[in-house]
Amino acid sequence: MANVVLIGTQWGDEGKGKIVDLLTEWAEVVVRFQGGNNAGHTLVIEGQRYALHLIPSGIMRPGKTCVIGSGVVVDLKILLEEIEILKAQSGRDILSQLVLSDEAHLILESHRRLDQARERQRGEAKIGTTGRGIGPAYESKMARWGLRLGDLLAPQEVLRGRLEVLLEQHNLLLEKIYGEEPVSLELVLDELKEAAAIVRPAIKKVPYAMANYLEKGESILFEGAQGTLLDIDHGTYPFVTSSSTMAANACASSGVGVTSINEVIGVVKAYTTRVGSGPFPVELDDQVGEHLSVCGGEVGTTTGRLRRCGWLDMVALRYAVLLNGLDSIALTKLDVLSGLKTIKVCEAYRLRGEVIDYFPSSIEDLAECEPVLVEFEGWSEDISGILDYEMLPENAKKYVSYIEEKIGIKAMLVSVGPDREQTMIRHNPFLI
Ligand code: IMP
């Protein structure tokens, strides 16, 4: 038995969904602990593509329990849509695999509308959010007038009362600040009632459920969304998401003690991508950037936006290792680098003439950072069919060894394609 946290080390889109789906073979329970349907996980199973936004990626395996913890913000419309799609694709009763925290906050129509209105008002300075209402939903939570999944189980007049308080605030903002139509209380209430009738059996007090899994000796996999550099505290603020993407939050936001965790894995893409605005020192606007974008299929699963691409950034990666206390990394998309004559890696930044090896807190400083690059000889072979790590081209192995040496931890797996099979597992934390 082992309890493993898996998080993204970059700006999201590291390929976490595939790794979670893969590792779920050895876990009984998979937990999402933060974010909402701003996440986008693409899974390819036996050639079929599945796009998930809210439901944990472990859902594709029958019999696995998938938990949505208190730190997640839940859009019930999306949840129900995903349940329906997955049900149609798999022929299974998806709801019976789900456990939804009664403490998780809801994303309502007014949150989505506020997210989009704010982005419009910001104009050039927009954050480039996914427009899913994530930020406003976390705002409501912190302001302490948010609605929670558990409120769906309350008497009708209690639910109505809570919604009235929230919509009074939101409609004031929508009408007076953003010049928009108000959101109808009756409409939202009807939608909530309809959704409640379906999800009610899955709503639970998650910390007790988690204690029960631990007691039974079931293995738990905690699935992070977004990535370290999008963290609300340590990321490139304000160009971040509104939750804590840190490994430590896996425990806080699912009600489990930190002492229960056995291994923390950071997913690292072999190069870097970023969606939305904000500084990105390793960004490439040339043919190599184009190669990464095209060969890596770097289009957002959630928004369809093209991702910005660049070399691997070791300054950022060392920061992620430190922030999350990583035990190992899962290196993804190594195959995308095939065919590049030269591969570069950013070892340090040059900031106003001075070489620095730390990740600055100020986005103005980060925007001025120039990457200090080291070069590696590339490889031309297609490696997407290789199943044995030792069979990788020497230059590919050198690249992996360099990364491991620089961060002082090992790659527990190397992924060379989107399919489950295209993975070389070198160490499995669930099988120790
Ligand atoms: P929000 O989370 O929708 O508020 O968006 C804030 C920032 O986080 C934007 O730059 C988004 O593009 C980025 N973001 C949010 N979720 C993801 C994700 O799952 N992958 C990559 N970027 C994300």
Residues whose N, C-alpha, C, O or C-beta is under 5 A from the ligand:
A	BS01	IMP	W11 G12 D13 N38 A39 G40 I127 G128 T129 T130 G131 R132 I134 G135 Q226 L230 V240 T241 S242 V275 G276 S277
